[in-house]
Amino acid sequence: MPGKWDTEKYVNDANYLVEANLSNINWYILRYADVLLLYAEALNEWKQGPTTDAYEAINMVRRRGFGLPVNTASSRSDLQAGMSYTEFQEAVRNERAYELAFEGHRRQDLTRWGIYYESVRETAQDIVDWYSDGAQFYIAADYTKKNKHELLPIPQRDLDLLTKYNQNPGWDK
């Protein structure tokens, strides 16, 4: 288990980790880089364009990634000023992919942005283009359906208890 996910250091000895998949800890850990990127994204969406605070937030993440002091501007790592709403949006999306790789955020991000299905299809095509036999290694594209996998199914027990609710699209029997 990576040290950054060593949750034992945040709780007392009674809350020991049973194993890597089971824990008594019932709270979610957000890394500061995740908070900064969410902040930059939210400002861009709210103002329909990047603000100086949005640039500063994403550039702090980028500077740390380059091994530079986070509070000192750097032409080596900082984004170019004057980006449009969509350019900055794409920059934030890419930075989240780089910074939070293998941390379990990507699917939720793609779903939140409404591009999950398209991203799965694009990745499948990129793999085929890169390696002629690549399609056999990326089976997610075979099972991902538009307007189904954006939401998870509602458990049957909940549907039985809440009779006025309907199952999410694509998950009907």
Secondary structure by P-SEA (a helix, b strand, c coil): ccccccccccccccccccccccccccbbbbcaaaaaaaaaaaaaaaaccccaaaaaaaaaaaaaaaccccccccccccccccccaaaaaaaaaaaaaaaacccccaaaaaaaaccaaaaaaaaaaaaaaacccccccccccccccccccccccccaaaaaacccccccccccc
